[in-house]
Amino acid sequence: IVIGRRGMNAFKRFFMGSVSKLVLEHAPCDVAVVKTDHGPEVQHDASVADVKKAEEIERQRRIEEHGQRSAAVAEFEKQLEADPSLLKKEKRKLRHVISLEKAEREGSVTVSVGEKDEEHP
């Protein structure tokens, strides 16, 4: 996995969370984190108060989302302790989804019926 990093300071990262850190800590494969430059500054028509209000709403949303992700990870870890083969099953599902997405991009879909695969354009 190759993922970008915006280079936030520790204070911003604490409040906004870090997707790259989450991926780095939980991915079952190697992860390369690439620091990217900030995009160009954009002029906005909103007032400073409107921007601060929007930032606070977004901060609260991210805090809630982080809590939900943490709870989901904790739940998955409990399930994994109870059934160690669960990780293998989840990887298999993910590979299947990825192969379907690839087939869709290429314009064909492989339908599995029993032991036969049929190609449909």
N, C-alpha and C positions, 0 to 999 in steps of 0.2 A: 504494500500500500504506500502510495506517495501522497502526502497531504500538506497543504500550505499552512503557514503560521503568519499572523499579522504583526507580531512583535509587540504585543501589549505589555505594559508594565505590570508588576505584581498586583497593584491595587485594582486596575481595570480587570485583570484576569480573575481576581477573587470575586468580583461582582458579576461579571459577564460569563464566566466559565471558559473553559478551553476545550474545544472539540478535538483539537490535535492531541492534547494530553490524554483525553478519554480514550481515543483510538489507540494511542501509543501504549496505554496501560492494559487495554482489554483485547486488542487484536491477537488472534491466534497465530499470526504470521509476522514477518519482518515489516517494520514501518519506517519510512524515510520522511522526516519533517523538514520542509523547505521554507525558510523565512522569505516572505514576499514583501514587496514595497506597498505602501499605501496608495490607493487610487487617487486620481486628481480631485482637488477640492471643488465642491459644487456650491454655487450660490443658491440660497433658499429664500423663499418669500415669507417664511414663518418668523414670528417674533422669538426672542430669546426665551420668553416664558413658555411659549408653545413647544419649543424644542426641548426645554428642560422637562416639561410635563410628559412629552412623548418618550424621552429617555427614561424617566422614572417608570412609566408603564412598561416599557420594554425590559427594564431591569427586573421588575417584579415578575414579569412573564418568564424570564430566563431563570430566575431563582426557583420558581414553581416547577419549570420544566426540568431543571437539574435535580430537584427532589424526586420527581417522578422517575427520572432515569436511574437515580441511585437506588430507589425502591425496586425497580424492575431488575437491575443487576443483582441486588441482594436476593430477590426471589429466584432468579435463574441459578445463582450459586447454591441456594438451598436445594433446588430441584436436581442440580448436578451432583450434589453430595448423595442424594437419595438414589439417583440413577446415573452412574458414570457414563453409560452409553448414550446419554442424551446429547452430549456434545457432538458425537459422531453423527447422530440423526439430524441435528440442526445443520451441520456442515453439508450433509447430503441434500437436504432441502434447499440450501443456498446454492449449491452447484446446479441443481435442477432449475431453479429460477434464473440463474445466470445463463444457462444453456438455452432456455426458452427465449430470453431477451435477445440473445445473439441470433437465434434463428429468426426472430421477428425482424431484427435489423437487416438481415440478409434476404428477407422476403420469402422465407420458407419456414414451415413449422413441422417439427417431427412429432408424430403422434405415436405413443407407445401403447400397443395392445398386446398384452401377454408377452410373448417373446419376439414378436414381429414389430419392426418400425416401418412406418409408411411415410414417404415424403410427399408433402402437399405444397404446390407453389402458391 
